[in-house]
Amino acid sequence: MRRITIYSMVLALALSVGSCYPGGIEYYEDTDIVFTSYEPDYDFTTANTYSMPDNVVKITGDDERVFVDEPYNTQIINRIASNMETLGWTRVDDPEDADLTLFPASWTNTTIYYWYDYWCWYYPYYCGWGWYYPGYVSSFTTGTLVMTLVEDENAIEPYRVWTGALNGLLSGSYNSSRMTKAIDQAFTQSPYLAN
């Protein structure tokens, strides 16, 4: 239930940001969203070590495990590790020795839409069948990165203490710098993680 609530909040935030651009979005960066959430009852000062896998899982809906392609995988892992180190956390290799575990995961979503205009709906005019303005087909792809910090990763339902989610349009050459800025923003707006 909590997962649905978090995703609903991210969706609501995305829709509200879209309403801020009545003239249309001018730059890909205008679509970037950073969302963070934490467990207010968790005392972050009691933990100072974390473990993190060396690969970002790419959620595709298949049973086969897929990872984010290089160089993005290494850039994401290194940027997360750098931010955690800046906040006073120490990364350890063995999850058994860590206070918390940080799991990064990502996915992409391509939306295709078709639009056409039909101007003959005005009564009493009727232009007959067989004539329409030509349609317009377009698509866009969004990318999402979710970072989840959990306690007791081996539990049936691990205790999630922090979640950071980044979302934006994928644009090619600028994805790397925008991703870096968004990861930094997720940690900047989470000062409670500092040790």
C-alpha atoms as an extended CHARMM CRD file, in Angstrom:
* protein
*
       195  EXT
         1         1  MET       CA              0.0000000000        0.0000000000        0.0000000000  PROA      1               0.0000000000
         2         2  ARG       CA              2.8360000000        2.3640000000        0.8770000000  PROA      2               0.0000000000
         3         3  ARG       CA              4.4670000000        1.7020000000       -2.5110000000  PROA      3               0.0000000000
         4         4  ILE       CA              1.2540000000        2.6780000000       -4.2990000000  PROA      4               0.0000000000
         5         5  THR       CA              1.1000000000        5.8770000000       -2.2460000000  PROA      5               0.0000000000
         6         6  ILE       CA              4.6770000000        6.8300000000       -3.1710000000  PROA      6               0.0000000000
         7         7  TYR       CA              4.1130000000        6.1730000000       -6.8820000000  PROA      7               0.0000000000
         8         8  SER       CA              0.8260000000        8.0910000000       -6.7540000000  PROA      8               0.0000000000
         9         9  MET       CA              2.6290000000       11.0610000000       -5.2160000000  PROA      9               0.0000000000
        10        10  VAL       CA              5.3080000000       10.9660000000       -7.9340000000  PROA      10              0.0000000000
        11        11  LEU       CA              2.6080000000       10.8540000000      -10.6230000000  PROA      11              0.0000000000
        12        12  ALA       CA              0.6990000000       13.7490000000       -9.0270000000  PROA      12              0.0000000000
        13        13  LEU       CA              3.9190000000       15.7590000000       -8.8470000000  PROA      13              0.0000000000
        14        14  ALA       CA              4.6300000000       15.0470000000      -12.5260000000  PROA      14              0.0000000000
        15        15  LEU       CA              1.1660000000       16.1930000000      -13.5360000000  PROA      15              0.0000000000
        16        16  SER       CA              1.3680000000       19.3490000000      -11.4400000000  PROA      16              0.0000000000
        17        17  VAL       CA              4.7540000000       20.2850000000      -12.9090000000  PROA      17              0.0000000000
        18        18  GLY       CA              3.2830000000       19.8700000000      -16.3880000000  PROA      18              0.0000000000
        19        19  SER       CA              0.6380000000       22.4460000000      -15.5630000000  PROA      19              0.0000000000
        20        20  CYS       CA              3.3490000000       25.0210000000      -14.8150000000  PROA      20              0.0000000000
        21        21  TYR       CA              4.1940000000       25.3360000000      -18.5090000000  PROA      21              0.0000000000
        22        22  PRO       CA              1.1130000000       26.7570000000      -20.2480000000  PROA      22              0.0000000000
        23        23  GLY       CA              3.1240000000       27.6540000000      -23.3490000000  PROA      23              0.0000000000
        24        24  GLY       CA              4.7920000000       24.2620000000      -23.5230000000  PROA      24              0.0000000000
        25        25  ILE       CA              8.0420000000       22.8280000000      -22.2930000000  PROA      25              0.0000000000
        26        26  GLU       CA             11.0530000000       24.5030000000      -23.8730000000  PROA      26              0.0000000000
        27        27  TYR       CA             13.9280000000       22.3360000000      -22.6030000000  PROA      27              0.0000000000
        28        28  TYR       CA             14.2460000000       18.7050000000      -21.5990000000  PROA      28              0.0000000000
        29        29  GLU       CA             15.4290000000       19.8330000000      -18.1440000000  PROA      29              0.0000000000
        30        30  ASP       CA             11.9920000000       21.3700000000      -17.5930000000  PROA      30              0.0000000000
        31        31  THR       CA             10.5880000000       17.8510000000      -17.2550000000  PROA      31              0.0000000000
        32        32  ASP       CA             13.0350000000       16.6460000000      -14.5960000000  PROA      32              0.0000000000
        33        33  ILE       CA             11.4620000000       15.7210000000      -11.2770000000  PROA      33              0.0000000000
        34        34  VAL       CA             13.1910000000       14.7230000000       -8.0440000000  PROA      34              0.0000000000
        35        35  PHE       CA             11.1360000000       13.1670000000       -5.2660000000  PROA      35              0.0000000000
        36        36  THR       CA             12.3820000000       11.9950000000       -1.8710000000  PROA      36              0.0000000000
        37        37  SER       CA             10.6110000000       10.3650000000        1.0280000000  PROA      37              0.0000000000
        38        38  TYR       CA             11.8480000000        9.0560000000        4.3610000000  PROA      38              0.0000000000
        39        39  GLU       CA             10.6120000000        7.2210000000        7.4190000000  PROA      39              0.0000000000
        40        40  PRO       CA             10.2570000000        9.9550000000       10.0780000000  PROA      40              0.0000000000
        41        41  ASP       CA             10.5290000000        7.4420000000       12.9400000000  PROA      41              0.0000000000
        42        42  TYR       CA             13.9230000000        6.1560000000       11.8010000000  PROA      42              0.0000000000
        43        43  ASP       CA             16.9870000000        7.6140000000       13.5500000000  PROA      43              0.0000000000
        44        44  PHE       CA             19.5790000000        8.0550000000       10.7970000000  PROA      44              0.0000000000
        45        45  THR       CA             22.2820000000        8.9420000000       13.3400000000  PROA      45              0.0000000000
        46        46  THR       CA             22.3590000000        5.2900000000       14.4730000000  PROA      46              0.0000000000
        47        47  ALA       CA             23.6340000000        4.1020000000       11.0810000000  PROA      47              0.0000000000
        48        48  ASN       CA             26.8190000000        5.0840000000        9.2700000000  PROA      48              0.0000000000
        49        49  THR       CA             27.6370000000        2.1980000000        6.9090000000  PROA      49              0.0000000000
        50        50  TYR       CA             25.8280000000        1.0170000000        3.8010000000  PROA      50              0.0000000000
        51        51  SER       CA             26.2710000000       -1.4940000000        1.0210000000  PROA      51              0.0000000000
        52        52  MET       CA             25.2260000000       -1.0710000000       -2.5890000000  PROA      52              0.0000000000
        53        53  PRO       CA             25.3660000000       -3.4120000000       -5.5940000000  PROA      53              0.0000000000
        54        54  ASP       CA             27.8500000000       -2.6020000000       -8.3480000000  PROA      54              0.0000000000
        55        55  ASN       CA             25.1010000000       -2.5120000000      -10.9780000000  PROA      55              0.0000000000
        56        56  VAL       CA             21.8530000000       -0.6200000000      -11.4110000000  PROA      56              0.0000000000
        57        57  VAL       CA             19.0220000000       -3.0350000000      -12.1780000000  PROA      57              0.0000000000
        58        58  LYS       CA             16.9490000000       -2.0930000000      -15.2140000000  PROA      58              0.0000000000
        59        59  ILE       CA             13.3470000000       -3.1360000000      -14.6830000000  PROA      59              0.0000000000
        60        60  THR       CA             12.0060000000       -4.4510000000      -17.9760000000  PROA      60              0.0000000000
        61        61  GLY       CA              9.1380000000       -6.6870000000      -16.9020000000  PROA      61              0.0000000000
        62        62  ASP       CA             11.0160000000       -9.8350000000      -17.9580000000  PROA      62              0.0000000000
        63        63  ASP       CA             12.2540000000      -12.5480000000      -15.6180000000  PROA      63              0.0000000000
        64        64  GLU       CA             15.8060000000      -12.1230000000      -16.8890000000  PROA      64              0.0000000000
        65        65  ARG       CA             17.9500000000       -9.6930000000      -14.8940000000  PROA      65              0.0000000000
        66        66  VAL       CA             19.0730000000       -6.7120000000      -16.9700000000  PROA      66              0.0000000000
        67        67  PHE       CA             21.4440000000       -3.9440000000      -15.9160000000  PROA      67              0.0000000000
        68        68  VAL       CA             21.7910000000       -0.3500000000      -17.0820000000  PROA      68              0.0000000000
        69        69  ASP       CA             24.2780000000        0.0120000000      -19.9350000000  PROA      69              0.0000000000
        70        70  GLU       CA             27.7090000000        1.5130000000      -19.4870000000  PROA      70              0.0000000000
        71        71  PRO       CA             28.8000000000        4.2680000000      -19.0370000000  PROA      71              0.0000000000
        72        72  TYR       CA             25.5230000000        5.2190000000      -17.3130000000  PROA      72              0.0000000000
        73        73  ASN       CA             25.7240000000        2.3440000000      -14.8230000000  PROA      73              0.0000000000
        74        74  THR       CA             29.1270000000        3.3870000000      -13.4950000000  PROA      74              0.0000000000
        75        75  GLN       CA             28.1810000000        7.0860000000      -13.4820000000  PROA      75              0.0000000000
        76        76  ILE       CA             25.0460000000        6.4060000000      -11.4270000000  PROA      76              0.0000000000
        77        77  ILE       CA             26.7990000000        4.1440000000       -8.9050000000  PROA      77              0.0000000000
        78        78  ASN       CA             29.7580000000        6.5370000000       -8.5250000000  PROA      78              0.0000000000
        79        79  ARG       CA             27.5130000000        9.5880000000       -8.1000000000  PROA      79              0.0000000000
        80        80  ILE       CA             25.3680000000        7.9040000000       -5.4530000000  PROA      80              0.0000000000
        81        81  ALA       CA             28.4950000000        6.7120000000       -3.6180000000  PROA      81              0.0000000000
        82        82  SER       CA             30.0190000000       10.2060000000       -3.7860000000  PROA      82              0.0000000000
        83        83  ASN       CA             26.8900000000       11.7990000000       -2.3080000000  PROA      83              0.0000000000
        84        84  MET       CA             26.6670000000        9.1870000000        0.4490000000  PROA      84              0.0000000000
        85        85  GLU       CA             30.3470000000        9.7500000000        1.3040000000  PROA      85              0.0000000000
        86        86  THR       CA             29.7930000000       13.5250000000        1.4140000000  PROA      86              0.0000000000
        87        87  LEU       CA             26.9930000000       12.9390000000        3.9250000000  PROA      87              0.0000000000
        88        88  GLY       CA             29.3450000000       10.9080000000        6.1430000000  PROA      88              0.0000000000
        89        89  TRP       CA             28.4250000000        7.3600000000        5.1470000000  PROA      89              0.0000000000
        90        90  THR       CA             30.9690000000        4.5670000000        4.6070000000  PROA      90              0.0000000000
        91        91  ARG       CA             30.3670000000        2.0260000000        1.8590000000  PROA      91              0.0000000000
        92        92  VAL       CA             31.1690000000       -1.5870000000        2.7430000000  PROA      92              0.0000000000
        93        93  ASP       CA             31.3290000000       -4.5410000000        0.3580000000  PROA      93              0.0000000000
        94        94  ASP       CA             29.5510000000       -7.1330000000        2.4950000000  PROA      94              0.0000000000
        95        95  PRO       CA             25.8520000000       -6.3760000000        3.0810000000  PROA      95              0.0000000000
        96        96  GLU       CA             26.0330000000       -8.3570000000        6.3380000000  PROA      96              0.0000000000
        97        97  ASP       CA             28.4650000000       -5.7470000000        7.7350000000  PROA      97              0.0000000000
        98        98  ALA       CA             26.3460000000       -2.7580000000        6.6490000000  PROA      98              0.0000000000
        99        99  ASP       CA             23.7660000000       -0.8960000000        8.7040000000  PROA      99              0.0000000000
       100       100  LEU       CA             21.6530000000       -0.2170000000        5.5880000000  PROA      100             0.0000000000
       101       101  THR       CA             21.5710000000       -1.3010000000        1.9450000000  PROA      101             0.0000000000
       102       102  LEU       CA             20.9580000000        1.0730000000       -0.9550000000  PROA      102             0.0000000000
       103       103  PHE       CA             19.2880000000       -0.4420000000       -4.0120000000  PROA      103             0.0000000000
       104       104  PRO       CA             19.2820000000        1.5640000000       -7.2700000000  PROA      104             0.0000000000
       105       105  ALA       CA             16.8430000000        0.5420000000      -10.0110000000  PROA      105             0.0000000000
       106       106  SER       CA             15.6850000000        2.1660000000      -13.2390000000  PROA      106             0.0000000000
       107       107  TRP       CA             13.2140000000        1.8000000000      -16.0610000000  PROA      107             0.0000000000
       108       108  THR       CA             12.1230000000        3.5980000000      -19.1900000000  PROA      108             0.0000000000
       109       109  ASN       CA              8.6580000000        4.1890000000      -20.5560000000  PROA      109             0.0000000000
       110       110  THR       CA              7.8300000000        5.1580000000      -24.1400000000  PROA      110             0.0000000000
       111       111  THR       CA              4.4940000000        6.8370000000      -24.7780000000  PROA      111             0.0000000000
       112       112  ILE       CA              3.1430000000        7.0240000000      -28.3200000000  PROA      112             0.0000000000
       113       113  TYR       CA              0.1650000000        9.2010000000      -29.0780000000  PROA      113             0.0000000000
       114       114  TYR       CA             -1.9580000000       10.0210000000      -32.0980000000  PROA      114             0.0000000000
       115       115  TRP       CA             -3.9220000000       13.2210000000      -32.5440000000  PROA      115             0.0000000000
       116       116  TYR       CA             -6.1710000000       14.4270000000      -35.3260000000  PROA      116             0.0000000000
       117       117  ASP       CA             -8.5110000000       17.3530000000      -35.7550000000  PROA      117             0.0000000000
       118       118  TYR       CA            -12.0300000000       16.9810000000      -37.0680000000  PROA      118             0.0000000000
       119       119  TRP       CA            -13.6270000000       20.3620000000      -37.6470000000  PROA      119             0.0000000000
       120       120  CYS       CA            -17.0420000000       19.2820000000      -38.9350000000  PROA      120             0.0000000000
       121       121  TRP       CA            -18.7180000000       18.7180000000      -35.5720000000  PROA      121             0.0000000000
       122       122  TYR       CA            -20.4370000000       22.1000000000      -35.6240000000  PROA      122             0.0000000000
       123       123  TYR       CA            -24.1970000000       21.9410000000      -36.1250000000  PROA      123             0.0000000000
       124       124  PRO       CA            -25.8210000000       22.5960000000      -38.6090000000  PROA      124             0.0000000000
       125       125  TYR       CA            -22.7410000000       22.1620000000      -40.8100000000  PROA      125             0.0000000000
       126       126  TYR       CA            -21.7550000000       18.6840000000      -41.7930000000  PROA      126             0.0000000000
       127       127  CYS       CA            -18.9520000000       18.0660000000      -44.2450000000  PROA      127             0.0000000000
       128       128  GLY       CA            -19.7870000000       14.4210000000      -44.9240000000  PROA      128             0.0000000000
       129       129  TRP       CA            -17.7490000000       11.2890000000      -44.6240000000  PROA      129             0.0000000000
       130       130  GLY       CA            -14.3330000000       10.6990000000      -46.0570000000  PROA      130             0.0000000000
       131       131  TRP       CA            -12.5000000000       13.9420000000      -45.3680000000  PROA      131             0.0000000000
       132       132  TYR       CA            -10.3410000000       14.6250000000      -42.3090000000  PROA      132             0.0000000000
       133       133  TYR       CA             -7.2820000000       16.6490000000      -41.5410000000  PROA      133             0.0000000000
       134       134  PRO       CA             -4.1980000000       14.4340000000      -41.5130000000  PROA      134             0.0000000000
       135       135  GLY       CA             -3.2620000000       12.9930000000      -38.1370000000  PROA      135             0.0000000000
       136       136  TYR       CA             -0.1840000000       13.6370000000      -36.0610000000  PROA      136             0.0000000000
       137       137  VAL       CA              1.8270000000       10.8320000000      -34.4460000000  PROA      137             0.0000000000
       138       138  SER       CA              4.4790000000       11.4970000000      -31.8420000000  PROA      138             0.0000000000
       139       139  SER       CA              6.2250000000        9.7770000000      -28.9560000000  PROA      139             0.0000000000
       140       140  PHE       CA              8.4030000000       10.5160000000      -25.9910000000  PROA      140             0.0000000000
       141       141  THR       CA             10.4850000000        8.3760000000      -23.6500000000  PROA      141             0.0000000000
       142       142  THR       CA             10.9100000000        9.0150000000      -19.9570000000  PROA      142             0.0000000000
       143       143  GLY       CA             13.5090000000        7.5060000000      -17.6790000000  PROA      143             0.0000000000
       144       144  THR       CA             13.1610000000        6.8560000000      -13.9610000000  PROA      144             0.0000000000
       145       145  LEU       CA             15.8190000000        6.0640000000      -11.3680000000  PROA      145             0.0000000000
       146       146  VAL       CA             14.7310000000        4.9630000000       -7.8990000000  PROA      146             0.0000000000
       147       147  MET       CA             17.1600000000        4.6910000000       -4.9830000000  PROA      147             0.0000000000
       148       148  THR       CA             15.8500000000        2.8290000000       -1.9470000000  PROA      148             0.0000000000
       149       149  LEU       CA             17.6980000000        2.6670000000        1.3600000000  PROA      149             0.0000000000
       150       150  VAL       CA             16.5520000000       -0.3270000000        3.4150000000  PROA      150             0.0000000000
       151       151  GLU       CA             17.2690000000       -1.8870000000        6.7690000000  PROA      151             0.0000000000
       152       152  ASP       CA             17.3880000000       -5.6880000000        7.0360000000  PROA      152             0.0000000000
       153       153  GLU       CA             17.4410000000       -6.4830000000        3.3230000000  PROA      153             0.0000000000
       154       154  ASN       CA             16.9300000000      -10.1960000000        4.0210000000  PROA      154             0.0000000000
       155       155  ALA       CA             13.5420000000       -9.7010000000        5.6660000000  PROA      155             0.0000000000
       156       156  ILE       CA             10.4130000000      -10.7210000000        3.7900000000  PROA      156             0.0000000000
       157       157  GLU       CA              9.4070000000       -7.0780000000        3.6990000000  PROA      157             0.0000000000
       158       158  PRO       CA             12.5140000000       -4.9100000000        4.2660000000  PROA      158             0.0000000000
       159       159  TYR       CA             12.1210000000       -1.7020000000        6.2550000000  PROA      159             0.0000000000
       160       160  ARG       CA             12.4520000000        1.1660000000        3.7550000000  PROA      160             0.0000000000
       161       161  VAL       CA             13.9180000000        4.2080000000        5.4730000000  PROA      161             0.0000000000
       162       162  TRP       CA             14.5420000000        6.4640000000        2.4520000000  PROA      162             0.0000000000
       163       163  THR       CA             13.5050000000        6.6080000000       -1.1910000000  PROA      163             0.0000000000
       164       164  GLY       CA             14.7620000000        8.9650000000       -3.8680000000  PROA      164             0.0000000000
       165       165  ALA       CA             13.1130000000        8.9850000000       -7.2930000000  PROA      165             0.0000000000
       166       166  LEU       CA             14.2630000000       10.8790000000      -10.3860000000  PROA      166             0.0000000000
       167       167  ASN       CA             12.2350000000       11.1800000000      -13.5680000000  PROA      167             0.0000000000
       168       168  GLY       CA             12.6060000000       13.0620000000      -16.8370000000  PROA      168             0.0000000000
       169       169  LEU       CA             12.5180000000       12.8940000000      -20.6140000000  PROA      169             0.0000000000
       170       170  LEU       CA             15.4100000000       11.0540000000      -22.2120000000  PROA      170             0.0000000000
       171       171  SER       CA             17.1760000000       13.2860000000      -24.7020000000  PROA      171             0.0000000000
       172       172  GLY       CA             20.3960000000       11.6060000000      -25.7790000000  PROA      172             0.0000000000
       173       173  SER       CA             23.5780000000       13.5670000000      -25.1400000000  PROA      173             0.0000000000
       174       174  TYR       CA             22.3280000000       15.5060000000      -22.1070000000  PROA      174             0.0000000000
       175       175  ASN       CA             21.0720000000       12.5020000000      -20.1230000000  PROA      175             0.0000000000
       176       176  SER       CA             24.3260000000       12.0990000000      -18.1900000000  PROA      176             0.0000000000
       177       177  SER       CA             24.6220000000       15.6670000000      -16.8800000000  PROA      177             0.0000000000
       178       178  ARG       CA             20.9110000000       15.8840000000      -16.0710000000  PROA      178             0.0000000000
       179       179  MET       CA             21.0630000000       12.5640000000      -14.2370000000  PROA      179             0.0000000000
       180       180  THR       CA             24.0440000000       13.7510000000      -12.1950000000  PROA      180             0.0000000000
       181       181  LYS       CA             22.2320000000       16.9680000000      -11.2300000000  PROA      181             0.0000000000
       182       182  ALA       CA             19.0920000000       15.0380000000      -10.2820000000  PROA      182             0.0000000000
       183       183  ILE       CA             20.9940000000       12.5480000000       -8.0870000000  PROA      183             0.0000000000
       184       184  ASP       CA             22.7480000000       15.4620000000       -6.3600000000  PROA      184             0.0000000000
       185       185  GLN       CA             19.3820000000       17.1750000000       -5.8290000000  PROA      185             0.0000000000
       186       186  ALA       CA             17.8990000000       14.0400000000       -4.2310000000  PROA      186             0.0000000000
       187       187  PHE       CA             20.6430000000       14.0480000000       -1.6110000000  PROA      187             0.0000000000
       188       188  THR       CA             20.5920000000       17.8420000000       -1.2080000000  PROA      188             0.0000000000
       189       189  GLN       CA             16.9080000000       17.7640000000       -0.3000000000  PROA      189             0.0000000000
       190       190  SER       CA             17.5680000000       14.9330000000        2.1980000000  PROA      190             0.0000000000
       191       191  PRO       CA             19.6880000000       16.6280000000        4.9040000000  PROA      191             0.0000000000
       192       192  TYR       CA             18.4700000000       14.1160000000        7.5200000000  PROA      192             0.0000000000
       193       193  LEU       CA             20.7830000000       11.5290000000        5.8880000000  PROA      193             0.0000000000
       194       194  ALA       CA             23.8790000000       13.4160000000        7.1040000000  PROA      194             0.0000000000
       195       195  ASN       CA             25.9580000000       11.7320000000        9.8050000000  PROA      195             0.0000000000
